[in-house]
Amino acid sequence: MAETKTRLGVSAHAIAVFLFTFGGNAVRNLVGIPAYFAIAGAIVVVSIVLFVRLRPADFRWYRLPAPLYWFLGVALLSIAWSQYPAWSAIGVAVQLATTAVAVGLAFVLSWHELLRTLASAFRWLIGLSILFELWVSVFVRHPVVPWWIEPGPDGRYSKLTWWSRDLLFSGGPIQGLLGSSVLFGFLALLALIAFGIQLRAGLVRPVAGWFWVALAFLSIVLTRSATVWVAFIAVAAALAFALWARRRGPEGRVPVYLTGLGLALAGVLSVVFARDTVFGLFGKSSDLTGRIEIWQKVIEHGSQHPWLGWGWVSYWPTWIEPFASLDTKVGLPVPSAHNAWLDVWFQLGLLGVLVFAPLVVLTLLRTWFRAVDQPRRGPGAALPYATSALWPFLMMIALLVQSLTESRILVENGWLLLVILAVKSRVDFRLPSPDTEPAKLPWRRVPIPRETPGATPPRADRASR
C-alpha cells in the first residue's frame, strides 16, 4: 500500500508540473507575475526533495546526455561576456531550475507514467480552455484581458494582451487558457499525439479516448494556426515513416531514409522558393505574420557578436536593450526571435548552436530507434511492437518543427519536454511490447506500475545510440 501511495503521489506531482509548465500563461494571467514565480520556486523545491527522497537507483550524473552539459555550460559561461550580466545570471538560473525538474521527472517516472501524466495534464488544460472560451462567448461577450494588465496611454489594450478574443462562436482563432492561439494549438497537437497513442494502444476506454481525440483535433481547428497545421502534417508524415520502417525491418530501411530525406528537402525548397503559395494554402501571408521581419532584425543584431552571442537570457527581458527596441508588434516589444535556432545564435553565437544542435539531433535519433526497433527480451525471438513506443518520437518531431517558427523549445514546457526526452531516451532502453502495457483502469483503482528495482531491462542496440 505504501508503494501504491508513493507512485500515485509521484504521478500527481508530475501532473502538477505539466499543468504549471504547459499552462504557464494561464497561471500568470490568473495570479500575476510575482505569485507565478513563487509557485515556480515551490515546484522546484518539491521536485528536488522528491528526487532526493526517492533516490532513483539508476541515476548517475555521468549518464546524462553530454550535449546537455555542453549547452548549460556555455550558457553559464556566457555570463562572463554578456552585455547584460545580471539578467543572464537570472536566465541561467531559470534554465538550470527547469533542467533539474526535468531530470528528476525523467528518472522517477517510467515511460508509461510520463505518457499518462502528460495526457492527464493535457485533458485538464484543453477541457478548461474550451470551457473558458465558452464562458467568455456566452456570458462576457467581449474580449477579456488579465486583471493585472494596465491599458495603454490611449486607454485601450493591445491585442497581444487579450486573454480571450471572444471568437469561439465565430470559428476562432481561439486562445484558450494559454492566451495564445499558437501555443494553445501546439498544446492541442501534443495532446492529440498522447490521446491517439493511448487510444490505439488500448490504454484508455474507447468512448473517453475518442472524445478527447476529437476535442484535441477540434482545438487545433479552432486555433487556426498555420504553423501548428504544418507541425500536424509533419507529425502525420513522421508516423507514416515510422510505421513503414517497422515493416521494412532494420536491414531494409534505406528506401525509408532516402524518401524521408527527399521529402524534407522538397519541403524546405517549397518554403524558400514558393512561400506565397505554400502559406497561402493556410490563409497566411508569406512573411509568417511578421516573423521574417523579426528574423532580419535578429540577424542584424546577432551579427555584432556572431561567435559568442549577446549572452544567455532564455526569455527576452523586453525592458532592456537590445530587446526593448529590437522589434515591436501591436505596440509591444517582441518576446523572442520566433525561431529557436536564431535565438540560440543570437544569445550564444555559433558556439551555442554547435552545442544545442547535438542535443536535439541525438534525442531525435534515439526516440526514432525507440519507435521503430522491435522489442526483445533476451536472446529469443523479437516481441510484437507496442504503439506506446511511438509517442516520444512524434513529440520530438512536433518540437523540432515548432522550433522553426517559435522559441518555446528553449523555455518552460518546451525545454522541460526536450530535457525529459533527451535524458529518458539516453538512460532508459526499455522497449515496451503489448503485454507490458498497463491496464485501462481509472487512476483510483490501479497505480501505474514501476519496473522492479535492480532488474536488468532488455536493451535495443539502436535505441541506446
C-alpha positions, 0 to 999 in steps of 0.5 A: 500500500505504501508503494501504491501511495508513493507512485500515485503521489509521484504521478500527481506531482508530475501532473502538477508540473505539466499543468504549471509548465504547459499552462504557464500563461494561464497561471500568470494571467490568473495570479500575476507575475510575482505569485507565478514565480513563487509557485515556480520556486515551490515546484522546484523545491518539491521536485528536488526533495522528491528526487532526493527522497526517492533516490532513483537507483539508476541515476548517475550524473555521468549518464546524462546526455553530454550535449546537455552539459555542453549547452548549460555550460556555455550558457553559464559561461556566457555570463562572463561576456554578456552585455547584460550580466545580471539578467543572464545570471537570472536566465541561467538560473531559470534554465538550470531550475527547469533542467533539474525538474526535468531530470528528476521527472525523467528518472522517477517516472517510467515511460508509461507514467510520463505518457499518462501524466502528460495526457492527464495534464493535457485533458485538464488544460484543453477541457478548461480552455474550451470551457473558458472560451465558452464562458467568455462567448456566452456570458462576457461577450467581449474580449477579456484581458488579465486583471493585472494588465494596465491599458495603454496611454490611449486607454485601450489594450493591445491585442497581444494582451487579450486573454480571450478574443471572444471568437469561439462562436465565430470559428476562432482563432481561439486562445484558450487558457494559454492566451495564445492561439499558437501555443494553445494549438501546439498544446492541442497537437501534443495532446492529440499525439498522447490521446491517439497513442493511448487510444490505439494502444488500448490504454484508455476506454474507447468512448473517453479516448475518442472524445478527447481525440476529437476535442484535441483535433477540434482545438487545433481547428479552432486555433487556426494556426498555420504553423501548428497545421504544418507541425500536424502534417509533419507529425502525420508524415513522421508516423507514416515513416515510422510505421513503414520502417517497422515493416521494412525491418532494420536491414531494409530501411534505406528506401525509408531514409532516402524518401524521408530525406527527399521529402524534407528537402522538397519541403524546405525548397517549397518554403524558400522558393514558393512561400506565397503559395505554400502559406497561402494554402493556410490563409497566411501571408508569406512573411509568417505574420511578421516573423521574417521581419523579426528574423532580419532584425535578429540577424542584424543584431546577432551579427555584432557578436556572431561567435559568442552571442549577446549572452544567455537570457532564455526569455527576452527581458523586453525592458532592456536593450537590445530587446526593448527596441529590437522589434515591436508588434501591436505596440509591444516589444517582441518576446523572442526571435520566433525561431529557436535556432536564431535565438540560440545564435543570437544569445550564444553565437555559433558556439551555442548552436554547435552545442544545442544542435547535438542535443536535439539531433541525438534525442531525435535519433534515439526516440526514432530507434525507440519507435521503430526497433522491435522489442526483445527480451533476451536472446529469443525471438523479437516481441510484437511492437507496442504503439506506446513506443511511438509517442516520444518520437512524434513529440520530438518531431512536433518540437523540432518543427515548432522550433522553426517558427517559435522559441518555446523549445528553449523555455518552460514546457518546451525545454522541460519536454526536450530535457525529459526526452533527451535524458529518458531516451539516453538512460532508459532502453526499455522497449515496451511490447503489448503485454507490458502495457498497463491496464485501462483502469481509472487512476483510483483503482490501479497505480501505474506500475514501476519496473522492479528495482535492480532488474536488468531491462532488455536493451535495443542496440539502436535505441541506446545510440 
